[in-house]
Amino acid sequence: MNRLTPVEMARRLAMDIPDGAIVNLGIGMPTEVANHVPADREVVYHSENGVLGFGAAPAQGEEDPQLINASKQHITMQPGGSFFHHADSFAMMRGGHIDISVLGAYQVGANGDLANWSTGSETYPPAVGGAMDLVVGARQLYVITRHTLKDGTPKIVERCSYPLTGAGVVSRIYTDLAVIEVTDAGLAVVELLAGNDFDTVQKATGAPLIAPGAGTARQAQG
């Protein structure tokens, strides 16, 4: 089984963000997406710590300690970027002013449920952050996650067993194996990644997938 790297996954997701979109990136793998904006598009990135209009990560040695995102990673600012109070940042999230939110996941259900804040493990304490505000406030929710755990356990399942962050909120799932749309009919494979075939991806998934229709799937190489 071939798998995309996290950087390749982020680059693939960035291709689907439309010109002019206001996008929040969650902690962890989602922050990599900001480094791959296509050259012909302007994307306005929002961070819940009170930043709008940040750009790619700075080159090593050029970091400004005053400029960080919600993951405490150094960022650069785009022309016209701004800073504001934390309360205003959450007002943007809750008020429906974010076009797309990109978050990681512990599990995604076939019905679009998202679990990404607690596994119930005492080793990994729960961390809610602003995710629960983002999943209900953003117009679309994209999830970027590895398709399985290291032992092969699927992260895309029929029903989430971990506590939910939001019910029926996920629009699309970007993994190291495929791009999957959450539809009323079920989980529809939009694109098979890294040269894998449908049966391989289905075996790694804990819920039924809808095979891409003729002419709708693109075999993308990592």
GUNU-974107 format. One record per residue: residue number from 1; residue in three letters; x, y, z of N, C-alpha, C, O in turn. Coordinates in nm, 3 decimals. Example, Ala and Ser with C-alpha at 12.3 -4.5 7.8 and 13.67 -1.06 7.14 Angstrom:
<sites>
SITE   pos   code      n_c1      n_c2      n_c3     ca_c1     ca_c2     ca_c3      c_c1      c_c2      c_c3      o_c1      o_c2      o_c3
SITE     1    ALA     1.319    -0.569     0.780     1.230    -0.450     0.780     1.320    -0.330     0.780     1.424    -0.332     0.846
SITE     2    SER     1.285    -0.225     0.708     1.367    -0.106     0.714     1.290     0.003     0.787     1.341     0.114     0.804
</sites>
This chain:
<sites>
SITE   pos   code      n_c1      n_c2      n_c3     ca_c1     ca_c2     ca_c3      c_c1      c_c2      c_c3      o_c1      o_c2      o_c3
SITE     1    MET     0.084    -0.119     0.000     0.000     0.000     0.000     0.088     0.125     0.000     0.178     0.139     0.083
SITE     2    ASN     0.061     0.215    -0.093     0.135     0.340    -0.101     0.063     0.448    -0.019    -0.059     0.449    -0.010
SITE     3    ARG     0.140     0.537     0.041     0.080     0.642     0.122     0.147     0.776     0.091     0.268     0.783     0.068
SITE     4    LEU     0.067     0.882     0.090     0.122     1.016     0.079     0.186     1.055     0.212     0.148     1.006     0.317
SITE     5    THR     0.285     1.144     0.205     0.342     1.201     0.326     0.248     1.312     0.376     0.163     1.358     0.301
SITE     6    PRO     0.262     1.356     0.502     0.180     1.467     0.549     0.193     1.593     0.463     0.094     1.662     0.441
SITE     7    VAL     0.313     1.622     0.413     0.329     1.739     0.327     0.251     1.721     0.197     0.188     1.814     0.149
SITE     8    GLU     0.256     1.601     0.140     0.182     1.574     0.017     0.031     1.581     0.041    -0.044     1.629    -0.044
SITE     9    MET    -0.013     1.534     0.157    -0.156     1.543     0.190    -0.199     1.689     0.199    -0.304     1.727     0.147
SITE    10    ALA    -0.117     1.772     0.266    -0.151     1.913     0.281    -0.154     1.982     0.145    -0.241     2.065     0.118
SITE    11    ARG    -0.058     1.947     0.058    -0.054     2.008    -0.076    -0.178     1.970    -0.156    -0.234     2.053    -0.228
SITE    12    ARG    -0.221     1.845    -0.142    -0.342     1.802    -0.215    -0.466     1.877    -0.167    -0.549     1.919    -0.247
SITE    13    LEU    -0.478     1.893    -0.034    -0.594     1.964     0.019    -0.593     2.110    -0.027    -0.697     2.165    -0.063
SITE    14    ALA    -0.476     2.173    -0.025    -0.465     2.314    -0.063    -0.517     2.338    -0.205    -0.567     2.446    -0.235
SITE    15    MET    -0.504     2.238    -0.292    -0.552     2.252    -0.429    -0.703     2.275    -0.435    -0.753     2.331    -0.533
SITE    16    ASP    -0.777     2.233    -0.332    -0.924     2.243    -0.334    -0.977     2.368    -0.265    -1.098     2.389    -0.260
SITE    17    ILE    -0.888     2.451    -0.212    -0.932     2.575    -0.148    -0.948     2.683    -0.255    -0.851     2.716    -0.322
SITE    18    PRO    -1.067     2.738    -0.271    -1.090     2.833    -0.380    -1.028     2.969    -0.353    -1.001     3.005    -0.238
SITE    19    ASP    -1.007     3.043    -0.460    -0.951     3.177    -0.451    -1.042     3.265    -0.365    -1.164     3.266    -0.382
SITE    20    GLY    -0.980     3.339    -0.272    -1.055     3.433    -0.189    -1.116     3.374    -0.063    -1.179     3.447     0.013
SITE    21    ALA    -1.098     3.246    -0.039    -1.159     3.181     0.078    -1.092     3.227     0.208    -0.972     3.253     0.211
SITE    22    ILE    -1.172     3.235     0.315    -1.121     3.259     0.449    -1.118     3.125     0.520    -1.221     3.059     0.534
SITE    23    VAL    -0.999     3.084     0.563    -0.979     2.945     0.607    -0.910     2.942     0.742    -0.809     3.009     0.764
SITE    24    ASN    -0.965     2.864     0.834    -0.900     2.839     0.963    -0.831     2.704     0.957    -0.887     2.605     0.910
SITE    25    LEU    -0.707     2.701     1.007    -0.630     2.577     1.011    -0.612     2.533     1.155    -0.562     2.609     1.238
SITE    26    GLY    -0.652     2.410     1.185    -0.638     2.357     1.320    -0.494     2.322     1.354    -0.404     2.333     1.270
SITE    27    ILE    -0.476     2.281     1.477    -0.342     2.248     1.528    -0.292     2.118     1.467    -0.368     2.024     1.445
SITE    28    GLY    -0.161     2.114     1.441    -0.099     1.992     1.389    -0.088     1.993     1.238    -0.052     2.094     1.178
SITE    29    MET    -0.121     1.879     1.176    -0.105     1.864     1.031    -0.176     1.973     0.950    -0.123     2.014     0.847
SITE    30    PRO    -0.293     2.022     0.992    -0.359     2.126     0.911    -0.274     2.250     0.887    -0.288     2.313     0.783
SITE    31    THR    -0.187     2.287     0.981    -0.109     2.410     0.963    -0.017     2.402     0.842     0.021     2.506     0.788
SITE    32    GLU     0.019     2.282     0.798     0.105     2.266     0.682     0.038     2.315     0.554     0.106     2.350     0.458
SITE    33    VAL    -0.096     2.318     0.553    -0.170     2.358     0.432    -0.133     2.500     0.389    -0.130     2.529     0.270
SITE    34    ALA    -0.104     2.588     0.486    -0.072     2.727     0.454     0.055     2.741     0.370     0.077     2.845     0.308
SITE    35    ASN     0.137     2.638     0.368     0.262     2.643     0.292     0.244     2.605     0.146     0.341     2.601     0.070
SITE    36    HIS     0.119     2.577     0.104     0.098     2.522    -0.031    -0.015     2.591    -0.107    -0.086     2.527    -0.184
SITE    37    VAL    -0.032     2.720    -0.085    -0.133     2.793    -0.161    -0.091     2.799    -0.307     0.019     2.845    -0.336
SITE    38    PRO    -0.175     2.754    -0.401    -0.139     2.764    -0.543    -0.109     2.908    -0.582    -0.170     3.001    -0.530
SITE    39    ALA    -0.017     2.926    -0.673     0.034     3.059    -0.709    -0.074     3.150    -0.766    -0.062     3.272    -0.758
SITE    40    ASP    -0.180     3.092    -0.823    -0.283     3.175    -0.887    -0.398     3.209    -0.792    -0.502     3.258    -0.837
SITE    41    ARG    -0.382     3.184    -0.661    -0.492     3.209    -0.568    -0.447     3.291    -0.447    -0.332     3.286    -0.405
SITE    42    GLU    -0.543     3.366    -0.393    -0.523     3.435    -0.266    -0.615     3.371    -0.164    -0.737     3.371    -0.179
SITE    43    VAL    -0.556     3.316    -0.059    -0.633     3.254     0.049    -0.603     3.330     0.177    -0.486     3.356     0.208
SITE    44    VAL    -0.707     3.367     0.252    -0.691     3.444     0.375    -0.701     3.347     0.492    -0.808     3.295     0.523
SITE    45    TYR    -0.588     3.324     0.557    -0.587     3.227     0.667    -0.614     3.296     0.800    -0.561     3.403     0.829
SITE    46    HIS    -0.697     3.231     0.880    -0.737     3.280     1.012    -0.683     3.184     1.117    -0.687     3.062     1.099
SITE    47    SER    -0.634     3.241     1.227    -0.590     3.158     1.339    -0.663     3.204     1.464    -0.677     3.324     1.487
SITE    48    GLU    -0.709     3.109     1.545    -0.799     3.143     1.655    -0.732     3.226     1.764    -0.801     3.280     1.850
SITE    49    ASN    -0.599     3.237     1.764    -0.534     3.323     1.862    -0.541     3.470     1.823    -0.485     3.555     1.892
SITE    50    GLY    -0.611     3.503     1.711    -0.636     3.642     1.677    -0.555     3.694     1.562    -0.502     3.805     1.569
SITE    51    VAL    -0.542     3.615     1.455    -0.465     3.656     1.338    -0.549     3.629     1.213    -0.613     3.525     1.201
SITE    52    LEU    -0.546     3.723     1.120    -0.613     3.705     0.991    -0.518     3.751     0.882    -0.468     3.864     0.885
SITE    53    GLY    -0.494     3.662     0.783    -0.409     3.700     0.671    -0.264     3.661     0.689    -0.175     3.735     0.648
SITE    54    PHE    -0.240     3.545     0.751    -0.100     3.501     0.761    -0.062     3.416     0.641    -0.147     3.367     0.567
SITE    55    GLY     0.070     3.400     0.625     0.120     3.327     0.509     0.196     3.203     0.547     0.169     3.141     0.651
SITE    56    ALA     0.290     3.166     0.463     0.368     3.044     0.485     0.464     3.062     0.603     0.486     3.173     0.650
SITE    57    ALA     0.518     2.951     0.648     0.615     2.955     0.757     0.739     3.033     0.713     0.777     3.025     0.596
SITE    58    PRO     0.803     3.107     0.804     0.922     3.183     0.767     1.042     3.091     0.744     1.045     2.978     0.794
SITE    59    ALA     1.139     3.141     0.669     1.263     3.066     0.652     1.337     3.059     0.786     1.323     3.147     0.871
SITE    60    GLN     1.414     2.953     0.802     1.490     2.937     0.926     1.581     3.057     0.948     1.653     3.099     0.858
SITE    61    GLY     1.576     3.112     1.069     1.656     3.229     1.103     1.583     3.360     1.081     1.633     3.466     1.122
SITE    62    GLU     1.466     3.357     1.017     1.389     3.479     0.991     1.260     3.482     1.072     1.169     3.559     1.040
SITE    63    GLU     1.250     3.402     1.177     1.130     3.398     1.259     1.115     3.527     1.341     1.213     3.580     1.393
SITE    64    ASP     0.991     3.576     1.352     0.958     3.688     1.439     0.887     3.628     1.560     0.780     3.569     1.545
SITE    65    PRO     0.945     3.642     1.681     0.883     3.578     1.799     0.744     3.630     1.830     0.671     3.567     1.907
SITE    66    GLN     0.706     3.745     1.773     0.573     3.801     1.798     0.466     3.741     1.706     0.347     3.760     1.728
SITE    67    LEU     0.509     3.668     1.604     0.414     3.616     1.505     0.403     3.464     1.517     0.492     3.392     1.472
SITE    68    ILE     0.295     3.416     1.578     0.273     3.272     1.592     0.127     3.243     1.563     0.041     3.330     1.574
SITE    69    ASN     0.100     3.117     1.524    -0.039     3.073     1.506    -0.087     3.000     1.631    -0.017     2.997     1.733
SITE    70    ALA    -0.206     2.942     1.624    -0.263     2.875     1.741    -0.184     2.752     1.782    -0.199     2.703     1.894
SITE    71    SER    -0.100     2.702     1.693    -0.013     2.588     1.725     0.120     2.634     1.784     0.209     2.553     1.809
SITE    72    LYS     0.133     2.767     1.806     0.256     2.827     1.856     0.372     2.810     1.758     0.489     2.805     1.798
SITE    73    GLN     0.337     2.801     1.630     0.437     2.793     1.524     0.458     2.933     1.465     0.364     3.012     1.458
SITE    74    HIS     0.580     2.962     1.424     0.608     3.091     1.363     0.539     3.103     1.228     0.531     3.007     1.152
SITE    75    ILE     0.489     3.223     1.201     0.420     3.250     1.075     0.474     3.378     1.014     0.547     3.453     1.079
SITE    76    THR     0.438     3.402     0.889     0.462     3.531     0.824     0.327     3.596     0.800     0.224     3.529     0.805
SITE    77    MET     0.327     3.727     0.773     0.202     3.797     0.746     0.195     3.840     0.600     0.296     3.880     0.541
SITE    78    GLN     0.076     3.831     0.543     0.050     3.879     0.408     0.013     4.028     0.413    -0.033     4.076     0.517
SITE    79    PRO     0.032     4.102     0.303    -0.012     4.242     0.300    -0.160     4.252     0.337    -0.244     4.179     0.284
SITE    80    GLY    -0.192     4.346     0.429    -0.330     4.363     0.473    -0.369     4.273     0.589    -0.481     4.283     0.638
SITE    81    GLY    -0.279     4.187     0.635    -0.308     4.099     0.749    -0.332     4.180     0.875    -0.288     4.295     0.885
SITE    82    SER    -0.402     4.122     0.973    -0.437     4.198     1.093    -0.435     4.108     1.217    -0.434     3.985     1.207
SITE    83    PHE    -0.433     4.175     1.333    -0.436     4.107     1.463    -0.554     4.163     1.542    -0.590     4.280     1.526
SITE    84    PHE    -0.613     4.081     1.627    -0.729     4.129     1.703    -0.744     4.044     1.829    -0.674     3.945     1.850
SITE    85    HIS    -0.840     4.088     1.912    -0.864     4.024     2.040    -0.914     3.880     2.022    -0.981     3.848     1.923
SITE    86    HIS    -0.879     3.795     2.118    -0.922     3.656     2.113    -1.074     3.643     2.104    -1.126     3.557     2.033
SITE    87    ALA    -1.144     3.731     2.176    -1.290     3.725     2.173    -1.344     3.756     2.033    -1.441     3.695     1.989
SITE    88    ASP    -1.280     3.850     1.963    -1.321     3.881     1.826    -1.294     3.763     1.733    -1.371     3.735     1.641
SITE    89    SER    -1.184     3.694     1.759    -1.151     3.578     1.678    -1.259     3.470     1.691    -1.301     3.411     1.592
SITE    90    PHE    -1.304     3.445     1.814    -1.410     3.345     1.833    -1.544     3.394     1.779    -1.627     3.314     1.737
SITE    91    ALA    -1.566     3.527     1.780    -1.688     3.580     1.721    -1.691     3.554     1.571    -1.797     3.527     1.514
SITE    92    MET    -1.574     3.561     1.506    -1.566     3.528     1.364    -1.603     3.382     1.342    -1.678     3.349     1.250
SITE    93    MET    -1.549     3.294     1.427    -1.574     3.151     1.413    -1.721     3.117     1.437    -1.782     3.044     1.359
SITE    94    ARG    -1.776     3.171     1.545    -1.914     3.137     1.581    -2.015     3.209     1.493    -2.129     3.164     1.479
SITE    95    GLY    -1.974     3.320     1.433    -2.067     3.400     1.355    -2.079     3.361     1.209    -2.145     3.430     1.132
SITE    96    GLY    -2.015     3.251     1.169    -2.027     3.205     1.031    -1.942     3.280     0.932    -1.976     3.287     0.814
SITE    97    HIS    -1.831     3.338     0.978    -1.746     3.418     0.888    -1.627     3.340     0.832    -1.545     3.397     0.760
SITE    98    ILE    -1.616     3.212     0.865    -1.508     3.128     0.814    -1.565     3.039     0.704    -1.664     2.968     0.725
SITE    99    ASP    -1.504     3.043     0.586    -1.555     2.961     0.474    -1.523     2.814     0.494    -1.609     2.728     0.476
SITE   100    ILE    -1.399     2.785     0.531    -1.354     2.645     0.544    -1.270     2.634     0.671    -1.185     2.719     0.698
SITE   101    SER    -1.295     2.531     0.747    -1.208     2.497     0.859    -1.141     2.363     0.827    -1.206     2.270     0.779
SITE   102    VAL    -1.012     2.354     0.855    -0.937     2.230     0.832    -0.890     2.178     0.968    -0.815     2.246     1.038
SITE   103    LEU    -0.933     2.059     1.004    -0.900     2.002     1.135    -0.846     1.860     1.118    -0.871     1.794     1.017
SITE   104    GLY    -0.773     1.814     1.219    -0.732     1.675     1.226    -0.842     1.593     1.292    -0.946     1.646     1.330
SITE   105    ALA    -0.819     1.461     1.304    -0.925     1.374     1.358    -0.866     1.251     1.425    -0.766     1.195     1.380
SITE   106    TYR    -0.932     1.209     1.532    -0.909     1.074     1.585    -0.995     0.974     1.507    -0.950     0.865     1.471
SITE   107    GLN    -1.120     1.015     1.482    -1.211     0.931     1.404    -1.306     1.021     1.325    -1.337     1.133     1.366
SITE   108    VAL    -1.350     0.971     1.209    -1.457     1.034     1.132    -1.562     0.926     1.105    -1.528     0.818     1.057
SITE   109    GLY    -1.688     0.956     1.134    -1.795     0.861     1.109    -1.848     0.870     0.967    -1.833     0.972     0.900
SITE   110    ALA    -1.911     0.761     0.923    -1.967     0.759     0.788    -2.076     0.863     0.769    -2.108     0.901     0.656
SITE   111    ASN    -2.134     0.909     0.880    -2.239     1.012     0.874    -2.184     1.153     0.889    -2.261     1.248     0.903
SITE   112    GLY    -2.049     1.168     0.886    -1.989     1.300     0.898    -1.960     1.344     1.040    -1.919     1.458     1.062
SITE   113    ASP    -1.980     1.256     1.137    -1.943     1.290     1.275    -1.791     1.302     1.286    -1.716     1.232     1.218
SITE   114    LEU    -1.747     1.393     1.374    -1.603     1.412     1.396    -1.570     1.394     1.544    -1.638     1.449     1.631
SITE   115    ALA    -1.466     1.317     1.572    -1.412     1.303     1.707    -1.264     1.340     1.700    -1.185     1.272     1.635
SITE   116    ASN    -1.227     1.449     1.769    -1.087     1.491     1.761    -1.034     1.555     1.889    -0.932     1.624     1.886
SITE   117    TRP    -1.104     1.532     2.001    -1.055     1.599     2.123    -1.024     1.503     2.236    -0.954     1.541     2.330
SITE   118    SER    -1.073     1.380     2.233    -1.047     1.288     2.343    -1.059     1.143     2.296    -1.151     1.107     2.222
SITE   119    THR    -0.962     1.061     2.340    -0.972     0.917     2.316    -1.006     0.844     2.446    -1.017     0.721     2.447
SITE   120    GLY    -1.023     0.919     2.555    -1.049     0.856     2.684    -0.924     0.801     2.750    -0.932     0.741     2.857
SITE   121    SER    -0.810     0.820     2.686    -0.684     0.768     2.740    -0.626     0.865     2.842    -0.623     0.986     2.819
SITE   122    GLU    -0.578     0.812     2.956    -0.513     0.896     3.055    -0.374     0.938     3.008    -0.319     1.036     3.058
SITE   123    THR    -0.318     0.865     2.912    -0.186     0.901     2.858    -0.195     1.025     2.771    -0.102     1.106     2.769
SITE   124    TYR    -0.308     1.040     2.699    -0.327     1.154     2.612    -0.449     1.233     2.661    -0.562     1.204     2.622
SITE   125    PRO    -0.427     1.332     2.747    -0.540     1.405     2.805    -0.620     1.478     2.699    -0.565     1.516     2.595
SITE   126    PRO    -0.750     1.498     2.723    -0.834     1.566     2.623    -0.794     1.711     2.603    -0.744     1.775     2.696
SITE   127    ALA    -0.816     1.762     2.481    -0.782     1.901     2.449    -0.886     1.953     2.351    -0.882     1.921     2.232
SITE   128    VAL    -0.980     2.033     2.402    -1.091     2.079     2.318    -1.049     2.195     2.229    -1.071     2.190     2.108
SITE   129    GLY    -0.989     2.300     2.286    -0.953     2.417     2.208    -1.076     2.482     2.146    -1.183     2.483     2.206
SITE   130    GLY    -1.059     2.535     2.024    -1.171     2.600     1.957    -1.242     2.512     1.857    -1.324     2.560     1.780
SITE   131    ALA    -1.211     2.382     1.855    -1.264     2.293     1.752    -1.416     2.289     1.752    -1.479     2.287     1.646
SITE   132    MET    -1.477     2.289     1.872    -1.623     2.277     1.877    -1.691     2.402     1.822    -1.803     2.394     1.770
SITE   133    ASP    -1.625     2.516     1.833    -1.678     2.637     1.772    -1.661     2.634     1.621    -1.749     2.677     1.546
SITE   134    LEU    -1.545     2.584     1.576    -1.518     2.581     1.433    -1.610     2.485     1.358    -1.654     2.516     1.248
SITE   135    VAL    -1.640     2.369     1.417    -1.717     2.270     1.342    -1.861     2.314     1.318    -1.925     2.270     1.223
SITE   136    VAL    -1.912     2.402     1.405    -2.049     2.450     1.385    -2.051     2.586     1.317    -2.154     2.626     1.262
SITE   137    GLY    -1.938     2.659     1.321    -1.938     2.795     1.267    -1.889     2.806     1.125    -1.934     2.895     1.052
SITE   138    ALA    -1.799     2.718     1.083    -1.746     2.725     0.947    -1.847     2.669     0.847    -1.923     2.578     0.879
SITE   139    ARG    -1.847     2.725     0.726    -1.942     2.680     0.625    -1.912     2.538     0.577    -2.003     2.462     0.545
SITE   140    GLN    -1.782     2.502     0.572    -1.743     2.367     0.533    -1.632     2.321     0.627    -1.550     2.401     0.672
SITE   141    LEU    -1.629     2.193     0.655    -1.524     2.136     0.739    -1.450     2.028     0.662    -1.508     1.926     0.623
SITE   142    TYR    -1.322     2.053     0.639    -1.234     1.953     0.578    -1.152     1.889     0.689    -1.100     1.957     0.777
SITE   143    VAL    -1.140     1.758     0.684    -1.056     1.683     0.778    -0.933     1.632     0.703    -0.944     1.578     0.594
SITE   144    ILE    -0.816     1.651     0.764    -0.694     1.592     0.709    -0.637     1.498     0.815    -0.612     1.539     0.928
SITE   145    THR    -0.618     1.372     0.777    -0.577     1.272     0.874    -0.518     1.151     0.802    -0.551     1.124     0.687
SITE   146    ARG    -0.431     1.079     0.872    -0.388     0.951     0.818    -0.509     0.857     0.813    -0.598     0.865     0.897
SITE   147    HIS    -0.511     0.769     0.712    -0.627     0.684     0.692    -0.643     0.583     0.806    -0.755     0.547     0.842
SITE   148    THR    -0.530     0.538     0.863    -0.533     0.438     0.971    -0.430     0.476     1.077    -0.342     0.559     1.055
SITE   149    LEU    -0.443     0.411     1.194    -0.336     0.418     1.293    -0.219     0.332     1.246    -0.231     0.260     1.146
SITE   150    LYS    -0.107     0.338     1.317     0.011     0.262     1.276    -0.016     0.112     1.272     0.046     0.040     1.193
SITE   151    ASP    -0.108     0.064     1.358    -0.138    -0.080     1.360    -0.244    -0.120     1.258    -0.287    -0.235     1.254
SITE   152    GLY    -0.286    -0.025     1.176    -0.384    -0.054     1.072    -0.528    -0.029     1.111    -0.617    -0.045     1.029
SITE   153    THR    -0.552     0.011     1.236    -0.689     0.039     1.280    -0.746     0.156     1.200    -0.683     0.262     1.194
SITE   154    PRO    -0.864     0.139     1.139    -0.921     0.249     1.058    -0.958     0.369     1.144    -1.004     0.355     1.257
SITE   155    LYS    -0.936     0.488     1.089    -0.981     0.611     1.154    -1.112     0.660     1.093    -1.179     0.745     1.151
SITE   156    ILE    -1.148     0.607     0.978    -1.278     0.634     0.917    -1.366     0.513     0.947    -1.338     0.403     0.901
SITE   157    VAL    -1.472     0.535     1.026    -1.549     0.424     1.082    -1.698     0.444     1.057    -1.743     0.552     1.018
SITE   158    GLU    -1.773     0.336     1.080    -1.919     0.344     1.065    -1.978     0.443     1.164    -2.057     0.530     1.127
SITE   159    ARG    -1.940     0.431     1.291    -1.982     0.523     1.396    -1.863     0.549     1.487    -1.790     0.456     1.522
SITE   160    CYS    -1.842     0.675     1.526    -1.732     0.709     1.615    -1.754     0.648     1.753    -1.865     0.650     1.806
SITE   161    SER    -1.648     0.593     1.811    -1.655     0.541     1.947    -1.599     0.640     2.048    -1.622     0.625     2.168
SITE   162    TYR    -1.527     0.741     2.001    -1.474     0.844     2.090    -1.578     0.957     2.104    -1.669     0.968     2.022
SITE   163    PRO    -1.563     1.039     2.209    -1.656     1.153     2.225    -1.653     1.245     2.103    -1.547     1.274     2.049
SITE   164    LEU    -1.771     1.290     2.062    -1.780     1.372     1.941    -1.740     1.517     1.966    -1.766     1.574     2.072
SITE   165    THR    -1.676     1.573     1.864    -1.654     1.717     1.859    -1.775     1.783     1.795    -1.817     1.892     1.835
SITE   166    GLY    -1.831     1.717     1.693    -1.949     1.768     1.625    -2.019     1.654     1.552    -1.953     1.560     1.507
SITE   167    ALA    -2.151     1.663     1.538    -2.229     1.558     1.472    -2.264     1.601     1.330    -2.322     1.707     1.308
SITE   168    GLY    -2.228     1.515     1.234    -2.264     1.541     1.094    -2.205     1.668     1.037    -2.270     1.737     0.959
SITE   169    VAL    -2.082     1.700     1.075    -2.023     1.829     1.037    -1.918     1.820     0.927    -1.885     1.923     0.867
SITE   170    VAL    -1.865     1.702     0.898    -1.753     1.689     0.805    -1.802     1.692     0.660    -1.897     1.622     0.624
SITE   171    SER    -1.737     1.774     0.577    -1.770     1.781     0.435    -1.681     1.687     0.353    -1.730     1.610     0.270
SITE   172    ARG    -1.550     1.694     0.377    -1.453     1.615     0.301    -1.345     1.560     0.393    -1.314     1.620     0.496
SITE   173    ILE    -1.288     1.446     0.354    -1.179     1.384     0.428    -1.062     1.366     0.333    -1.074     1.307     0.226
SITE   174    TYR    -0.945     1.419     0.374    -0.822     1.404     0.297    -0.728     1.315     0.376    -0.684     1.352     0.485
SITE   175    THR    -0.697     1.198     0.322    -0.607     1.106     0.391    -0.485     1.079     0.304    -0.469     1.136     0.196
SITE   176    ASP    -0.399     0.991     0.353    -0.282     0.952     0.274    -0.316     0.850     0.167    -0.228     0.809     0.090
SITE   177    LEU    -0.445     0.809     0.160    -0.485     0.712     0.059    -0.590     0.764    -0.039    -0.598     0.717    -0.152
SITE   178    ALA    -0.670     0.861     0.004    -0.783     0.902    -0.080    -0.840     1.036    -0.037    -0.814     1.084     0.074
SITE   179    VAL    -0.918     1.096    -0.127    -1.004     1.210    -0.094    -1.147     1.157    -0.095    -1.190     1.095    -0.192
SITE   180    ILE    -1.220     1.181     0.014    -1.352     1.122     0.032    -1.453     1.231     0.065    -1.429     1.313     0.154
SITE   181    GLU    -1.565     1.232    -0.006    -1.672     1.328     0.019    -1.777     1.262     0.109    -1.814     1.146     0.087
SITE   182    VAL    -1.825     1.335     0.210    -1.934     1.287     0.293    -2.065     1.331     0.227    -2.092     1.450     0.218
SITE   183    THR    -2.145     1.235     0.181    -2.270     1.267     0.110    -2.388     1.202     0.182    -2.371     1.121     0.272
SITE   184    ASP    -2.507     1.240     0.141    -2.628     1.179     0.199    -2.633     1.029     0.170    -2.695     0.954     0.244
SITE   185    ALA    -2.568     0.987     0.061    -2.568     0.845     0.023    -2.456     0.767     0.091    -2.454     0.644     0.085
SITE   186    GLY    -2.362     0.836     0.155    -2.250     0.769     0.220    -2.118     0.834     0.185    -2.115     0.948     0.137
SITE   187    LEU    -2.010     0.761     0.208    -1.875     0.812     0.185    -1.833     0.783     0.041    -1.807     0.669     0.004
SITE   188    ALA    -1.828     0.889    -0.038    -1.798     0.874    -0.181    -1.652     0.909    -0.207    -1.606     1.019    -0.176
SITE   189    VAL    -1.580     0.814    -0.264    -1.439     0.838    -0.298    -1.433     0.931    -0.419    -1.486     0.900    -0.526
SITE   190    VAL    -1.368     1.045    -0.400    -1.351     1.143    -0.507    -1.224     1.114    -0.585    -1.220     1.130    -0.707
SITE   191    GLU    -1.121     1.072    -0.512    -0.990     1.055    -0.576    -0.911     0.950    -0.499    -0.907     0.951    -0.376
SITE   192    LEU    -0.847     0.860    -0.572    -0.757     0.762    -0.513    -0.616     0.814    -0.523    -0.570     0.850    -0.632
SITE   193    LEU    -0.545     0.820    -0.409    -0.413     0.883    -0.405    -0.302     0.781    -0.402    -0.321     0.665    -0.366
SITE   194    ALA    -0.183     0.827    -0.441    -0.060     0.749    -0.432    -0.067     0.618    -0.510     0.007     0.523    -0.479
SITE   195    GLY    -0.155     0.611    -0.610    -0.159     0.494    -0.696    -0.233     0.375    -0.640    -0.226     0.267    -0.699
SITE   196    ASN    -0.302     0.389    -0.527    -0.378     0.277    -0.471    -0.509     0.255    -0.546    -0.564     0.349    -0.604
SITE   197    ASP    -0.558     0.131    -0.543    -0.686     0.104    -0.608    -0.798     0.106    -0.503    -0.773     0.110    -0.383
SITE   198    PHE    -0.921     0.102    -0.551    -1.036     0.116    -0.462    -1.041     0.005    -0.357    -1.066     0.034    -0.240
SITE   199    ASP    -1.018    -0.119    -0.396    -1.028    -0.230    -0.301    -0.927    -0.214    -0.188    -0.957    -0.245    -0.072
SITE   200    THR    -0.807    -0.167    -0.219    -0.705    -0.145    -0.116    -0.752    -0.042    -0.014    -0.736    -0.060     0.106
SITE   201    VAL    -0.810     0.067    -0.064    -0.857     0.173     0.024    -0.977     0.125     0.107    -0.988     0.157     0.225
SITE   202    GLN    -1.066     0.049     0.043    -1.182    -0.003     0.116    -1.140    -0.093     0.232    -1.199    -0.085     0.340
SITE   203    LYS    -1.041    -0.178     0.212    -0.997    -0.269     0.317    -0.936    -0.195     0.436    -0.933    -0.246     0.548
SITE   204    ALA    -0.888    -0.075     0.411    -0.827     0.006     0.519    -0.928     0.097     0.586    -0.891     0.179     0.670
SITE   205    THR    -1.055     0.084     0.549    -1.159     0.174     0.598    -1.261     0.095     0.679    -1.297    -0.017     0.644
SITE   206    GLY    -1.309     0.156     0.789    -1.404     0.089     0.877    -1.549     0.116     0.844    -1.636     0.095     0.928
SITE   207    ALA    -1.577     0.162     0.723    -1.714     0.189     0.679    -1.719     0.168     0.528    -1.617     0.180     0.460
SITE   208    PRO    -1.837     0.138     0.475    -1.848     0.120     0.329    -1.816     0.248     0.255    -1.854     0.357     0.296
SITE   209    LEU    -1.745     0.232     0.144    -1.714     0.345     0.056    -1.789     0.330    -0.075    -1.818     0.218    -0.119
SITE   210    ILE    -1.821     0.441    -0.135    -1.881     0.441    -0.268    -1.770     0.461    -0.370    -1.697     0.560    -0.365
SITE   211    ALA    -1.757     0.367    -0.460    -1.650     0.373    -0.559    -1.668     0.495    -0.649    -1.781     0.534    -0.680
SITE   212    PRO    -1.558     0.553    -0.689    -1.570     0.668    -0.781    -1.636     0.627    -0.911    -1.606     0.521    -0.967
SITE   213    GLY    -1.724     0.711    -0.960    -1.791     0.682    -1.084    -1.701     0.697    -1.204    -1.595     0.760    -1.196
SITE   214    ALA    -1.742     0.640    -1.315    -1.662     0.648    -1.437    -1.643     0.795    -1.474    -1.739     0.871    -1.488
SITE   215    GLY    -1.517     0.832    -1.488    -1.487     0.968    -1.529    -1.478     1.066    -1.415    -1.448     1.183    -1.438
SITE   216    THR    -1.505     1.020    -1.290    -1.499     1.112    -1.177    -1.376     1.092    -1.092    -1.338     1.181    -1.015
SITE   217    ALA    -1.311     0.976    -1.103    -1.192     0.951    -1.021    -1.067     0.986    -1.099    -1.059     0.965    -1.220
SITE   218    ARG    -0.971     1.039    -1.028    -0.842     1.069    -1.087    -0.736     0.995    -1.010    -0.727     1.010    -0.888
SITE   219    GLN    -0.657     0.916    -1.076    -0.547     0.847    -1.010    -0.433     0.946    -0.994    -0.364     0.976    -1.091
SITE   220    ALA    -0.413     0.996    -0.872    -0.311     1.098    -0.848    -0.189     1.036    -0.784    -0.200     0.956    -0.692
SITE   221    GLN    -0.075     1.071    -0.833     0.049     1.023    -0.776     0.096     1.120    -0.670     0.077     1.241    -0.682
SITE   222    GLY     0.159     1.065    -0.563     0.208     1.153    -0.459     0.326     1.229    -0.506     0.381     1.309    -0.431
</sites>
